[in-house]
Amino acid sequence: MGLSRSLTCVLLVTVALLLSIGLVMVYSTTFALDGTKYFYRQAQWMAIGIAGALVVTFMPREWLSRWSRVILFLIVAALAYLFLAHVAVKVFSSSALRFFPLVPGGIKGGFRWLRLGQISIQPSEFAKFGLILYLATYYGTRSRETIETWKDGVLIPGLASAAVLGFIFLGKDLSTTVITAGVVLAMMFLAGVRTRFLLLLVLLGAAAGTAAIATNPERVTRVVSYRHPELSKQDDGYQLWHSHLAMGSGGLRGRGFTRSIMKQVYLPEAHTDFIIAVLGEELGYVGVLAVLGLYVLFLVSTVGIAYMCRDPVDMLICMGVGLLVAFQALVNISVVSGWCPTTGLTAPFLSYGGSSIISILLCVGLVFNVCRRNLAALHQEMLDTKVIPTYKVFHLARPK
């Protein structure tokens, strides 16, 4: 019980620190542009996300499992609605949007947002939450023999995942598609899907991803700009080049909080995709390594909690959330460091954005739901047996 409680506390402190750093950096990157507007808006979204995480934390697991299909269906319906709006505009004209009152229009060339009253949401962000919950429930409630078959192990959950991933991709969001697909494949592997089936899916995904890049001039340009940012630093490689300059100019300890030069003129979207570049300029490599350490701590704590779970559903939830944050953080840091092309992915817990921060906090709520029930079960076990179970005994009690 002590180890489980410790991991829960570590996870809670890690999330709190990441959120605090993110809020402070949003203020630093935006106060010169619009005062405290972005700061307070991000704080409001964090409050909504924390409230949602608390609801998920104390919700009975049976309710979450029962509603997992409905949640995924609603997400697919929202993504399909956006795709139909995109097709209507392509076939007819922008006037076709009057038949899609919930679509505000394309943002940066893609139809990714739904407007509900005064707020806009990005369904692809919530798709991560929906897929993790659905796949964990699906695989965790089936026997290993069933999961090892093609139909039940790959075809049924694969079609559900493909529907989500396909609509996200058609919304011109390749980076989110790739990250989410990576989480899906990882959860399939952890659930016990046969290796040869997974290799087939990886090959198909790699072929589809290569074709998606090769047939899109904008994506090809991003790859070229990534390889040689100095050759296109005035156009396609502008952000990447100045991100490199921001990271490099910070040195070991940085210029100091709010003293970034690049964020003022040279680095667009400094408060979203490139917030870690500004953090590197202001707080130096020490600040970047501290954030990287917190991401690693998040992954280690979620994996540790997953390892102690008796229920396969709980294990898959924790691993799915941990890998999602790890994959997304790795890609974002790789972009700002110049190790991969620009993607548009946000830094988890740090970047400005309502949908991204709320969806990731809902995912964290799933993990805390697991922690709450595991701690309650261990406490009840202690009362029933009047013996304090050690970690080793708890581990050996896990079902095969």
C-alpha positions in Angstrom: 0.0 0.0 0.0 2.9 2.3 0.8 4.4 2.0 -2.7 1.0 2.5 -4.4 0.3 5.6 -2.3 3.8 7.0 -3.0 3.4 6.6 -6.8 0.0 8.3 -6.6 1.6 11.3 -4.7 4.5 11.4 -7.2 2.0 11.5 -10.1 -0.1 14.2 -8.4 3.0 16.4 -7.7 4.4 15.9 -11.2 1.1 17.0 -12.9 0.8 20.0 -10.5 4.4 21.1 -11.3 3.9 20.8 -15.1 0.6 22.7 -15.0 2.3 25.5 -12.9 5.2 25.7 -15.2 2.9 25.8 -18.2 0.8 28.6 -16.7 3.8 30.7 -15.9 5.3 30.2 -19.4 2.0 31.1 -21.0 2.1 34.4 -19.1 5.7 35.0 -20.1 5.1 34.3 -23.8 1.9 36.5 -24.1 1.9 39.3 -21.5 3.7 41.7 -23.9 1.1 41.0 -26.6 -2.2 41.1 -24.7 -1.5 41.6 -21.0 -3.0 38.8 -18.9 -5.7 37.8 -21.3 -4.1 34.5 -22.3 -2.9 33.8 -18.8 -6.4 34.0 -17.3 -8.0 32.1 -20.2 -5.5 29.3 -19.7 -6.2 29.3 -16.0 -9.9 28.9 -16.7 -9.3 26.0 -19.0 -7.1 24.4 -16.4 -9.8 24.8 -13.8 -12.3 23.2 -16.1 -9.8 20.4 -16.9 -9.1 19.8 -13.2 -12.9 19.7 -12.4 -13.4 17.2 -15.2 -10.5 15.1 -13.9 -12.0 15.1 -10.5 -15.4 13.9 -11.9 -13.6 11.1 -13.8 -11.5 10.2 -10.7 -14.6 9.6 -8.5 -16.8 8.0 -11.2 -17.4 4.3 -10.9 -15.3 2.3 -13.3 -18.3 0.4 -14.4 -19.9 3.6 -15.7 -16.7 4.6 -17.6 -16.6 1.1 -19.2 -20.3 1.1 -20.0 -20.1 4.5 -21.7 -16.7 4.0 -23.5 -18.4 3.0 -26.8 -20.8 5.9 -26.6 -18.0 8.4 -26.0 -16.0 7.0 -29.0 -19.1 7.1 -31.2 -19.8 10.7 -30.4 -16.1 11.6 -31.1 -16.3 9.8 -34.5 -19.6 11.6 -35.3 -18.0 14.9 -34.5 -15.0 14.2 -36.7 -17.2 12.9 -39.5 -19.3 16.1 -39.3 -16.1 18.2 -39.7 -15.0 16.1 -42.7 -18.4 16.5 -44.4 -18.1 20.3 -43.9 -14.7 20.1 -45.5 -16.0 18.2 -48.5 -18.9 20.5 -48.9 -16.6 23.5 -49.0 -14.3 21.8 -51.5 -17.2 20.7 -53.8 -19.3 23.8 -53.6 -17.8 26.9 -51.9 -17.4 28.4 -48.4 -21.1 29.3 -48.6 -21.8 25.6 -47.9 -20.8 26.2 -44.3 -24.3 27.7 -43.6 -25.5 24.0 -43.6 -22.9 23.3 -40.9 -23.6 25.8 -38.2 -21.2 24.2 -35.7 -18.2 24.7 -38.0 -16.4 28.1 -37.7 -14.3 27.4 -40.8 -10.9 26.0 -41.6 -8.0 27.0 -39.3 -4.7 26.8 -41.1 -6.2 24.9 -43.9 -7.9 22.2 -41.9 -11.4 21.8 -40.5 -10.6 20.7 -36.9 -12.9 22.8 -34.7 -16.5 22.7 -33.6 -18.1 25.9 -32.2 -20.6 25.3 -29.3 -21.9 28.7 -28.4 -19.0 30.9 -27.4 -16.5 28.1 -27.1 -14.6 26.1 -29.7 -13.4 22.5 -29.2 -11.1 20.3 -31.1 -12.6 16.7 -31.3 -9.2 15.2 -32.3 -7.8 16.1 -28.9 -10.7 14.3 -27.1 -10.3 11.3 -29.4 -7.1 10.4 -27.5 -9.2 10.1 -24.3 -11.9 8.2 -26.0 -9.6 5.7 -27.7 -7.6 4.9 -24.6 -10.8 4.3 -22.6 -12.4 2.2 -25.3 -9.4 0.0 -26.1 -8.6 -0.5 -22.4 -12.2 -1.6 -21.8 -12.3 -3.8 -24.9 -9.1 -5.7 -24.4 -9.2 -5.8 -20.6 -12.6 -7.6 -20.6 -11.5 -10.4 -23.0 -9.4 -13.5 -22.6 -5.9 -13.8 -24.0 -7.1 -16.6 -26.4 -9.8 -14.2 -27.8 -7.3 -11.3 -28.2 -4.9 -13.5 -30.1 -7.4 -14.1 -32.9 -7.5 -11.8 -36.0 -11.2 -10.9 -35.7 -11.4 -10.0 -32.0 -7.8 -9.0 -31.4 -7.3 -6.8 -34.5 -10.3 -6.4 -36.8 -13.0 -5.1 -34.4 -10.9 -2.7 -32.3 -8.8 -1.9 -35.4 -11.9 -0.7 -37.4 -13.0 1.5 -34.5 -9.5 3.0 -34.2 -9.2 3.4 -38.0 -12.4 5.4 -38.1 -11.0 7.8 -35.5 -7.6 8.0 -37.1 -8.9 8.3 -40.6 -11.1 11.3 -39.8 -8.3 13.0 -37.9 -6.0 12.5 -40.9 -8.6 13.8 -43.3 -8.8 16.9 -41.1 -5.2 17.5 -42.2 -3.8 16.7 -38.8 -1.1 14.1 -39.6 0.9 14.6 -36.4 -2.0 13.8 -34.1 -2.9 10.8 -36.3 0.7 9.4 -35.9 0.9 10.0 -32.1 -2.6 8.5 -31.5 -1.8 5.5 -33.8 1.4 4.9 -31.8 -0.6 4.7 -28.6 -3.1 2.4 -30.2 -0.4 0.0 -31.4 1.3 0.1 -28.0 -2.0 -0.8 -26.2 -2.5 -3.6 -28.7 0.9 -5.0 -27.9 0.4 -4.7 -24.1 -3.0 -6.4 -24.4 -1.4 -9.5 -26.1 -2.2 -9.1 -29.8 0.0 -11.4 -31.9 3.3 -10.0 -33.0 2.7 -10.8 -36.7 -0.5 -8.9 -36.7 1.1 -5.9 -35.1 4.0 -6.0 -37.7 1.4 -6.0 -40.4 -0.3 -3.0 -38.9 3.1 -1.2 -38.5 4.0 -1.8 -42.2 0.6 -0.6 -43.3 0.8 2.5 -41.1 4.4 3.3 -42.3 3.3 2.9 -45.9 0.3 5.2 -45.4 2.3 7.8 -43.5 5.0 7.9 -46.3 2.3 8.3 -48.9 0.6 11.0 -46.9 3.9 13.0 -46.8 5.0 12.3 -50.4 1.7 13.3 -51.9 1.4 16.6 -50.0 3.7 19.4 -51.1 3.4 21.3 -47.8 4.5 18.2 -45.8 7.4 17.6 -48.2 8.5 21.2 -47.7 8.4 20.7 -43.9 10.7 17.7 -44.2 13.1 19.6 -46.5 13.1 22.6 -44.1 13.8 20.3 -41.2 16.8 18.9 -42.9 18.2 22.3 -44.0 16.4 25.0 -41.9 19.2 27.6 -42.7 18.2 27.4 -46.4 14.6 28.4 -45.8 14.8 30.4 -42.7 12.8 33.3 -44.2 9.8 31.1 -45.3 9.0 27.5 -44.6 11.8 27.0 -42.1 11.2 30.3 -40.3 9.8 28.8 -37.1 12.2 26.0 -36.9 15.2 28.2 -37.5 14.2 30.7 -34.8 13.4 27.9 -32.4 16.9 26.7 -32.8 18.2 30.2 -32.1 16.0 30.5 -29.0 17.1 27.2 -27.5 20.8 27.9 -28.3 20.8 31.5 -27.0 19.5 30.6 -23.6 22.7 28.7 -22.7 22.9 26.8 -19.5 20.8 29.1 -17.2 18.9 31.2 -19.7 18.3 34.9 -20.1 15.9 35.1 -17.2 12.2 34.8 -16.8 10.2 37.0 -19.3 13.4 38.1 -21.0 13.1 36.1 -24.2 13.9 38.1 -27.4 12.7 35.5 -29.9 9.1 35.4 -28.6 8.6 39.1 -29.2 8.9 39.1 -33.0 10.7 36.2 -34.4 8.8 33.1 -33.1 5.1 32.9 -34.0 3.0 30.5 -31.9 5.5 30.9 -29.0 2.7 30.2 -26.5 1.5 26.9 -28.2 3.8 24.6 -30.3 7.1 26.3 -29.4 6.6 27.1 -25.7 9.5 24.9 -24.7 11.8 26.9 -27.1 10.9 30.0 -25.1 11.4 28.1 -21.9 14.9 27.1 -23.1 15.7 30.7 -23.9 14.6 32.1 -20.6 15.5 29.3 -18.2 18.3 27.6 -20.2 19.1 24.0 -20.6 18.5 23.6 -16.8 14.9 24.5 -17.3 14.4 22.2 -20.3 16.0 19.3 -18.5 13.8 19.9 -15.5 10.7 19.7 -17.7 12.1 16.7 -19.4 12.7 15.1 -16.0 9.1 15.8 -15.0 7.8 14.1 -18.2 10.0 11.1 -17.4 8.7 11.0 -13.9 5.1 11.1 -15.2 5.9 8.1 -17.4 7.7 6.2 -14.6 4.8 6.8 -12.1 2.1 5.7 -14.5 4.0 2.6 -15.5 4.6 1.8 -11.9 0.9 2.2 -11.1 0.1 0.0 -14.1 2.5 -2.7 -12.9 0.7 -2.9 -9.6 -2.8 -3.2 -11.1 -4.7 -6.5 -10.8 -7.3 -5.5 -13.4 -6.1 -5.6 -17.1 -8.4 -2.7 -17.8 -6.7 -0.5 -15.2 -3.3 -1.6 -16.4 -4.1 -0.6 -20.0 -5.5 2.7 -19.0 -2.4 3.7 -17.1 0.0 2.5 -19.8 -2.1 4.3 -22.5 -2.1 7.6 -20.7 1.6 7.4 -19.8 2.6 6.6 -23.3 0.4 9.3 -24.8 2.1 12.0 -22.7 5.5 10.5 -23.3 5.1 10.3 -27.1 3.6 13.7 -27.5 6.3 15.4 -25.2 9.1 13.6 -27.1 7.8 14.8 -30.5 7.3 18.4 -29.3 10.8 18.6 -27.7 12.3 16.9 -30.8 10.7 19.6 -33.0 11.9 22.6 -31.0 15.4 21.0 -30.8 15.6 20.4 -34.5 15.4 16.6 -34.4 12.2 16.3 -36.5 10.0 18.4 -38.8 7.5 20.8 -37.4 4.3 19.0 -36.5 1.9 21.4 -34.7 1.7 19.1 -31.6 1.5 20.9 -28.3 3.6 20.2 -25.2 1.4 18.3 -22.8 0.4 20.4 -19.7 2.5 23.3 -20.9 1.1 24.7 -24.2 -1.7 27.2 -24.4 -5.0 25.6 -25.6 -8.3 24.6 -24.1 -9.0 21.3 -25.9 -5.5 20.0 -25.4 -5.3 20.9 -21.6 -8.8 19.6 -20.8 -8.4 16.4 -22.7 -5.0 15.5 -21.2 -6.4 16.3 -17.7 -9.3 14.0 -18.4 -6.8 11.3 -19.2 -5.0 11.9 -16.0 -8.4 11.6 -14.2 -8.6 8.0 -15.6 -5.2 7.2 -13.9 -6.3 8.7 -10.6 -9.5 6.7 -10.9 -7.4 3.6 -11.0 -5.3 4.8 -8.1 -8.3 5.6 -5.9 -9.8 2.1 -6.4 -6.5 0.3 -6.0 -5.8 2.1 -2.7 -9.4 1.4 -1.5 -9.0 -2.3 -2.4 -5.7 -2.6 -0.6 -7.1 -0.9 2.5 -10.0 -3.3 2.5 -7.7 -6.2 2.1 -5.7 -5.1 5.1 -8.8 -4.9 7.1 -10.0 -8.3 6.0 -6.8 -10.2 6.5 -5.3 -8.0 9.3 -2.0 -8.4 7.4 -0.2 -5.5 5.7 0.5 -6.8 2.1 4.0 -6.2 0.8 4.7 -5.2 -2.8 6.1 -8.6 -3.6 3.0 -10.4 -2.2 0.7 -8.0 -4.1 2.7 -8.6 -7.3 2.4 -12.4 -7.0 -1.3 -12.1 -6.5 -1.8 -10.7 -10.0 -3.7 -13.0 -12.3 -1.9 -14.6 -15.2 
